[in-house]
């Protein structure tokens, strides 16, 4: 659907204990989401067709959020054909079966040290073929760690302490895993750098620096990188810059692989919180205020720019590409639908009640739109 409201195209809605900013994940007919309840971290499994709860599992002790958008459950879960992985601000990481049984759990802050982030943990776990990977980019003791999916045993842990000033060495981004020539590579953005790591052992393959040439002390990063067509796009500088990086190489490839850089007028010209989306040689960027821009991913040439209807509310959810459209959800629960074409064209404006931080999820012709305390399933009636 490209149109809905409180009385149109809503198939069901369910409430859950809030607040929770994480994005749900789907496998088969199961939808998994994370939240906190009664002082515990909670993973919930819903039937994606009906919204009926199948099970919930609690583990670890909730660590509440500091920021008005924060919570104990900002990281999104990750799922594969066997397991569901939940990670929380408390440092608790757990592997569950599809029936909700805990296979293993550990607390990374107890094992590796308390987190030194100024704000709320935002990075989500990512999966390789055999591993669940967590990136912890903070004031000190930054690392990437990988655990065997089935046992939780640490397979590798690599330090990632880079020379970024003050808050600039703190990151809330989520890594990206891709396969290149059959080899799995993990890409991490934060602390003024992009680094590429071998998924087998975590060792750094290459790095790009220079994302903070003026050594600004407060360029913490929230928006994650996006990869398409052999390029990585790195949003940075609190929405002040966008960098196009060609993949490949060894060592410091800053001079050879940075193909283009866009610097906006003001720190919020590009994306600070929403992660860009890319497809078919184009990258789509939504600023926190609702400016949408489309660029050629290989050259950085701007194809179009448009301004979504203005509101006092900002955008935290990432734009999603589906069925020829770009869907962008504002914090007040309104989703704007834009065409992916050669010019900016707003298709619809769809209000719903709630506070939206999570990115909408698309599956089998339906849209799952999560607010901080409830979930809507949207579909054509």
Long-range contacts (C-beta under 8 A, 24 or more apart in sequence): 1-367, 1-378, 1-379, 1-380, 2-325, 2-337, 2-347, 2-348, 3-337, 3-348, 3-350, 4-335, 4-350, 4-352, 4-378, 5-350, 5-351, 5-352, 6-351, 6-352, 6-353, 8-381, 9-378, 9-379, 9-380, 9-381, 10-376, 10-377, 10-378, 11-366, 11-377, 11-378, 11-379, 11-381, 12-50, 12-51, 12-376, 12-377, 13-51, 13-374, 13-375, 13-376, 13-377, 14-46, 14-51, 14-53, 14-374, 14-375, 15-373, 15-374, 16-44, 16-373, 16-374, 16-375, 17-42, 17-373, 18-71, 18-371, 18-372, 18-373, 18-374, 19-65, 19-71, 19-355, 19-372, 19-373, 20-71, 20-73, 20-74, 20-358, 20-370, 20-372, 20-373, 21-69, 21-70, 21-71, 21-73, 21-74, 21-316, 21-357, 21-358, 21-372, 22-73, 22-74, 22-75, 22-76, 22-77, 22-124, 22-358, 22-370, 23-76, 23-124, 23-358, 23-359, 23-361, 23-370, 24-76, 24-77, 24-358, 24-361, 24-368, 24-370, 24-375, 25-76, 25-77, 25-78, 25-79, 25-84, 25-361, 26-79, 26-361, 26-363, 26-368, 27-79, 27-80, 27-81, 27-84, 27-98, 30-54, 30-98, 31-361, 31-368, 31-375, 32-77, 32-79, 32-84, 33-77, 33-370, 33-375, 34-73, 34-75, 34-76, 34-77, 34-86, 34-88, 35-71, 35-73, 36-62, 36-64, 36-71, 36-72, 36-73, 36-88, 41-72, 41-73, 41-86, 41-88, 41-90, 41-92, 42-73, 43-77, 43-84, 43-86, 43-94, 43-96, 43-100, 45-84, 45-98, 45-100, 46-375, 48-363, 48-366, 48-368, 48-377, 51-375, 51-377, 54-100, 55-99, 55-100, 56-100, 57-96, 57-100, 57-101, 57-102, 59-86, 59-92, 59-94, 59-102, 59-105, 60-88, 60-90, 60-91, 60-92, 60-94, 60-105, 60-107, 61-90, 61-92, 62-88, 62-90, 63-88, 63-89, 63-90, 63-91, 64-89, 65-89, 65-120, 66-119, 66-120, 67-119, 67-120, 69-120, 69-316, 69-357, 70-119, 70-120, 71-120, 71-372, 74-120, 74-121, 74-122, 74-357, 75-121, 75-122, 75-123, 75-124, 75-125, 76-124, 76-174, 76-358, 77-124, 77-125, 78-124, 78-125, 78-126, 78-127, 78-132, 80-127, 80-149, 82-149, 82-150, 83-149, 83-150, 85-125, 85-127, 85-132, 85-149, 87-124, 87-125, 87-134, 88-121, 89-120, 89-121, 91-115, 93-125, 93-132, 93-134, 93-147, 93-152, 95-132, 95-149, 95-150, 95-152, 103-150, 103-152, 104-151, 104-152, 105-152, 106-147, 106-152, 108-134, 108-136, 108-145, 112-136, 112-141, 112-143, 112-145, 112-157, 113-141, 116-140, 116-141, 116-170, 117-170, 117-172, 118-167, 118-170, 118-220, 119-170, 119-172, 119-220, 120-172, 121-172, 122-172, 122-173, 122-174, 122-222, 123-171, 123-172, 123-173, 123-174, 123-175, 124-174, 126-174, 126-175, 126-176, 126-177, 126-186, 127-177, 128-177, 128-184, 128-186, 128-199, 129-184, 130-155, 131-155, 131-199, 133-175, 133-177, 133-186, 133-199, 135-160, 135-171, 135-173, 135-174, 135-175, 135-188, 135-190, 137-169, 137-170, 137-171, 137-173, 137-188, 137-190, 137-191, 138-169, 138-170, 138-171, 139-169, 139-170, 142-169, 142-190, 142-191, 144-175, 144-186, 144-188, 144-197, 144-202, 145-202, 146-199, 146-202, 156-201, 156-202, 157-202, 158-197, 158-201, 158-202, 158-203, 158-204, 160-188, 160-190, 160-191, 160-195, 161-191, 162-191, 162-192, 162-193, 162-209, 163-192, 164-191, 164-192, 164-193, 164-212, 164-219, 165-212, 165-215, 165-216, 165-217, 166-217, 166-218, 167-217, 167-218, 167-219, 167-220, 168-192, 168-212, 168-215, 168-216, 168-217, 168-218, 168-219, 168-220, 170-220, 170-221, 171-220, 171-221, 171-222, 172-220, 172-221, 172-222, 173-221, 173-222, 173-223, 173-224, 173-225, 174-224, 174-275, 175-224, 176-224, 176-225, 176-226, 176-227, 176-232, 178-227, 180-247, 180-248, 187-225, 187-227, 187-232, 189-221, 189-224, 189-225, 189-234, 189-236, 190-221, 192-219, 192-236, 194-225, 194-232, 194-234, 194-245, 196-247, 205-249, 205-250, 206-248, 206-249, 206-250, 206-251, 206-252, 206-253, 206-257, 207-251, 207-252, 207-253, 207-254, 208-234, 208-243, 208-245, 208-252, 208-253, 208-254, 208-257, 208-258, 209-252, 209-254, 210-254, 210-258, 211-236, 211-237, 211-241, 211-243, 212-236, 212-237, 222-272, 222-273, 223-271, 223-272, 223-273, 223-274, 223-275, 223-276, 224-275, 225-275, 226-275, 226-276, 226-277, 226-278, 226-283, 227-278, 228-278, 228-279, 228-281, 228-283, 228-297, 229-278, 229-280, 229-281, 229-297, 229-298, 231-259, 231-297, 231-298, 233-276, 233-278, 233-283, 233-297, 235-270, 235-271, 235-272, 235-275, 235-276, 235-285, 237-263, 237-267, 238-267, 238-268, 238-272, 239-264, 239-267, 239-268, 239-269, 239-270, 239-271, 239-272, 239-287, 239-288, 240-264, 240-266, 240-267, 240-268, 240-269, 240-270, 241-270, 242-270, 242-271, 242-276, 242-285, 242-295, 242-300, 244-295, 244-297, 244-298, 244-299, 244-300, 259-298, 259-299, 259-300, 260-299, 260-300, 261-300, 262-295, 262-300, 273-314, 273-315, 273-316, 274-315, 274-316, 274-317, 274-318, 274-319, 274-328, 275-318, 276-318, 276-319, 277-318, 277-319, 277-320, 277-321, 277-326, 279-321, 279-340, 282-340, 284-319, 284-321, 284-326, 284-340, 285-319, 286-315, 286-318, 286-319, 286-328, 287-315, 288-314, 288-315, 288-316, 289-314, 289-315, 290-314, 290-315, 290-328, 290-330, 290-336, 292-319, 292-326, 292-328, 292-338, 292-344, 294-344, 303-342, 304-342, 304-343, 304-344, 305-344, 306-338, 306-344, 306-345, 306-346, 308-336, 308-338, 308-346, 309-336, 309-346, 309-349, 316-356, 316-357, 317-356, 317-357, 317-358, 317-359, 317-360, 318-359, 320-359, 320-360, 320-362, 322-362, 327-360, 327-362, 327-367, 329-356, 329-359, 329-360, 329-369, 330-356, 331-355, 331-356, 331-357, 332-356, 333-369, 333-371, 335-360, 335-369, 352-376
